[in-house]
Amino acid sequence: MSYIYKGKEYSIEKPVKSISVNKLNVAVKDQSGVKLFEFSNLHESKKFLSLLYKA
């Protein structure tokens, strides 16, 4: 699955093994490794998590 954030495309492969959240940072561990997403405000990080949980 792919996500577009601030003009960049991020792809996350299923299955997601773990998700770590620290205020504005979200780390997602999938089959290909760990990807770090850095957000500029809390609303954006929560919106991203919502999209991730629905997929």
C-alpha positions as CSV (number, residue, x, y, z in Angstrom):
1,M,0.0,0.0,0.0
2,S,1.2,3.5,-0.8
3,Y,0.7,6.8,1.0
4,I,1.5,10.3,-0.3
5,Y,2.6,12.8,2.3
6,K,3.9,16.3,1.3
7,G,4.5,15.2,-2.3
8,K,6.5,12.1,-1.3
9,E,5.2,8.6,-1.8
10,Y,5.8,6.0,0.9
11,S,5.1,2.4,0.4
12,I,4.4,-0.1,3.2
13,E,4.3,-3.8,2.5
14,K,1.9,-6.1,4.3
15,P,2.0,-7.6,6.8
16,V,2.9,-4.8,9.1
17,K,4.9,-6.3,12.0
18,S,4.9,-3.3,14.4
19,I,4.0,0.4,14.7
20,S,5.8,2.7,17.1
21,V,4.5,6.2,17.9
22,N,6.3,9.1,19.6
23,K,4.2,12.3,19.2
24,L,5.2,13.5,15.8
25,N,7.1,10.4,14.6
26,V,5.7,7.1,13.4
27,A,7.9,4.1,12.8
28,V,6.4,1.2,10.8
29,K,8.2,-2.1,10.6
30,D,7.2,-4.3,7.6
31,Q,8.8,-7.1,5.6
32,S,11.3,-4.8,4.0
33,G,12.4,-3.1,7.2
34,V,11.6,0.0,9.3
35,K,10.3,3.2,7.8
36,L,10.2,6.5,9.8
37,F,7.6,9.1,9.1
38,E,8.1,12.5,10.6
39,F,5.2,14.8,10.8
40,S,5.0,18.6,11.5
41,N,2.0,18.4,13.8
42,L,0.0,16.0,15.9
43,H,-3.1,16.2,13.7
44,E,-1.2,14.9,10.7
45,S,0.4,12.0,12.6
46,K,-3.0,10.9,13.9
47,K,-4.5,11.1,10.5
48,F,-1.7,8.9,9.1
49,L,-2.3,6.4,11.9
50,S,-6.0,6.3,11.1
51,L,-5.3,5.6,7.4
52,L,-2.8,2.9,8.4
53,Y,-5.2,1.1,10.8
54,K,-8.0,1.1,8.1
55,A,-5.8,-0.6,5.5
